[in-house]
Amino acid sequence: MRLRALEVLAEHTRRGRPTLFETHRCNFTTGATRAAALLELERLLIAVLVRYPTFAFISTERLARVYRRREPEWLEQTLDRRLHTSGHTGRRLAPLAG
């Protein structure tokens, strides 16, 4: 699971997109299961910081505020990264080019 999360993070980072790690499972578990889930989350977050030392962690509430206010220091400004959507951009834009 950690490897898949890091792969998704790498792709989102390359595209200038946020990555949301859902952690609500911990709210519904107890004992050893909860401890194991929290340990795995801690390992994931450490791995993120090793790969991306300047990475920023913000709440979903803060992310919503960033989008709502269009805060330029948080939003990707380069056109090529903003238009990239998983390899289909060229096909979508081709009819617009004439």
C-alpha positions in Angstrom: 0.0 0.0 0.0 2.8 2.4 0.8 4.5 1.9 -2.5 1.2 2.6 -4.4 0.6 5.8 -2.3 4.2 6.9 -3.2 3.6 6.2 -6.9 0.4 8.3 -6.9 2.1 11.1 -5.0 4.9 11.1 -7.6 2.5 11.4 -10.5 0.4 14.1 -8.8 3.6 16.0 -7.9 4.8 15.8 -11.5 1.5 17.2 -12.6 1.4 19.9 -9.9 -1.7 18.4 -8.2 -2.4 17.8 -4.5 -2.5 14.3 -3.1 -5.0 13.3 -0.4 -4.2 10.4 1.9 -7.3 9.2 3.5 -6.7 8.2 7.1 -10.2 7.9 8.5 -9.8 4.1 8.9 -8.0 4.7 12.1 -11.2 6.2 13.5 -13.0 2.9 13.3 -10.3 0.5 14.5 -8.9 -0.3 17.9 -6.0 -2.1 19.6 -3.4 -3.8 17.4 -5.2 -3.0 14.2 -5.3 0.7 14.9 -1.6 0.7 16.1 -0.6 -1.1 12.8 -2.5 1.4 10.7 -1.0 4.4 12.5 2.5 2.9 12.2 2.0 2.4 8.4 0.8 6.0 8.1 3.9 7.2 10.0 6.1 5.1 7.6 4.4 6.6 4.6 4.8 10.2 5.8 8.5 9.6 6.6 8.9 8.1 3.1 7.2 11.2 1.6 9.6 13.5 3.5 12.6 11.5 2.4 11.6 11.8 -1.3 10.3 15.4 -1.1 12.1 17.3 1.8 10.2 20.5 1.1 6.8 18.8 0.9 3.9 20.6 2.6 1.2 18.9 4.6 -2.1 20.8 4.8 -5.6 19.9 5.9 -8.4 19.4 3.4 -10.0 22.6 4.8 -6.8 24.6 4.0 -6.7 23.0 0.5 -10.3 24.1 -0.1 -9.4 27.6 1.0 -6.4 27.7 -1.4 -8.7 26.7 -4.3 -11.4 29.1 -3.3 -9.1 32.1 -2.9 -6.9 30.9 -5.9 -3.7 31.5 -3.9 -1.0 31.7 -6.5 1.8 30.5 -4.3 0.0 27.2 -3.9 -1.4 26.7 -7.4 0.5 25.5 -10.4 0.9 28.3 -12.9 2.6 26.8 -15.9 0.2 26.0 -18.7 1.7 22.6 -19.7 1.3 21.1 -16.2 -2.1 22.7 -15.8 -3.4 21.2 -19.0 -2.0 17.7 -18.5 -4.7 15.2 -17.5 -3.3 11.7 -18.0 -2.1 11.7 -21.6 -5.4 12.7 -23.3 -4.7 16.4 -23.5 -3.5 16.4 -27.1 -6.6 14.5 -28.3 -8.9 16.9 -26.5 -7.2 20.0 -27.7 -6.6 18.9 -31.3 -10.1 20.0 -32.5 -9.5 23.4 -31.0 -6.3 23.8 -33.0 -8.1 23.9 -36.3 
